[in-house]
């Protein structure tokens, strides 16, 4: 019986569909976020999460299987070296799909597909940004000055007096 074995066809022959999905996953690996139609995003999510699972295995066999699916060794290297380590403690659910609405030209439903950890880093960034700003202000300040060593600028719009 073929229960639960349905493949999303996307109106393309098998070779074209596999090449398109491999290209979308490679773009997701490189760009960290892609915009595409909702059915393509759902199909791409499946392949992307399988590639992360292969990356978590990390052996040579897994790397070769990923290269055979994605067809770009440099993207597989980027996946295994940069993206997979951020998901070590996570068991699935590595991507997020956010719906954008419909495209004007053909009314296709659009979506953004991105890695989960990308936005988790953005949530934690205000504390990091404050800490970086404090250290930057300390390094900019000269020993005898307050306020980071920046010149004061008049906001009144008048030119300063010439002496």
C-alpha angles and dihedrals in degrees: 000000000000100000114159093001097114117136122207101245099190090200093285136110116258098259093048092047093049092048092048094049091046089052092049092050090049090051090049090051092050102037098031089219133047135183117219141134118299097248091049090048091052092049092045092050090059094053094042093053091048089053091051089051089053089049091054088059087053099186126129093259092055091048092051092048090051091049090050090054100039098034094210116094093191091058091047089052090050090048095049096042104037112018106034096056090062090059099048094114095040125091104206134316096091097155137052129209118207118188116229103185129249128328114243098225101055104002092243114160109249129206142180117232116199142157114267096227091056092068093037087061089051090054092054094044100089091070091045091047091052092049091048091048091052093050091045091051090050093051093046094050116095118222097258100036137081125214101041099291097280120145116246115247124206112238096189093087093236123123116245117254117267116226 
